[in-house]
Amino acid sequence: MSETLWHSVTVHIPFANNGHATIAKRVIEVDAELQKNAVKRTLRVEDNQLVATFDTLTVRLARLVVNGFLENVDLIARTIGEFGEEAASEPLQTS
């Protein structure tokens, strides 16, 4: 019986502060990995960094999931840059 070889990639994404890194983590956690049997993702926040570790069955899959993750992080970072401080300083509007 052969043991499955997993490929591991860890990415550290710096944010302006811990709060922004936590927002990014919470946003990304909502979406589960599409191939749960082939991709294992763990997210954590360390100081002002979002740390993501991906374990995949193939190198190609590692490249694909990291690329998709970075696209999401880019969108989140741009959204925080555009609305982060303003949204944090205003109370939520309720209908």
N, C-alpha and C positions, 0 to 999 in steps of 0.2 A: 504494500500500500504506500503510495507516494504522498508526501505532504505538499499542500498547495503553497506556492511561493507568493507572498504578497509584496507589492512594491509600495514603499512609503515615501510621502512628500509632506514636508511641513513648511508652511508659509507664515511669516510674521508681517502683519500690516500695521504700520504706525498710524495713530490718529492723534488729533490735537489734545485729547484728554480721555480719561477712562470712560466718561459718559458717552462719548461718541463711539468708542470701541464697543461698548455694551449695546448701544442702539444697533450697530451693524450686526453684532452677533444675534440679537433678537430677531432682526429682519431676516437674516439668512436661515435661521433655525426653522422658520415656518415651512420652508420647502424641503421635503425629504429627497434624498437621492433617488433617482429613477431606477437604478440597478442595485437594489439593496443587497443582493447576494454577491455583487462584484465590487462594490464600493462601500467603504466604511469611513465616515466623516466624523471628526470630533472638533468642536469649537470651544475655545476658552478665551478669557480676557486676562492679560497680564499687564498690569499698570495701564499704559495707554495703547497697548497693542492687542489686536485681534490675532489670535494664533489658531490656524486651521491645520489639521493633520488629515491627510487622505491616505488610506490604504486601499490599493486596487489590485486586481488580478493580473492586469497587463500594464506595460509602460504606456501604451497608446491611450488606454483608459485614464491613466494618471494625468497625462497631458490634457485630455479633453475636460476632465472634471476641474482641474486647476484653472484652465482657461475660462471655463464658465463661471467659476468662483470669482476670478479676478474681474470679469465683466460685471458681475453683481456688485462687487466691492467698489468698483469705479462709479457705478450709478449711485450707490448709497453715499459715497464720499462727496460726489457732486451735489446731491440733494441736501446733505447736511451743510455743505458749504453755502448753498443758496438759502436755505430756510432754517438751519440749525439754531443759531443764536436768537433769531426773531421768534421762532416757534417756542423755544425754551422760556422766553421772557413773557409770552402772552398766555393768559388763562385759556383753557379749552372752552369753546363755544358749545353750548348744548341747546337743542331745539325744544 
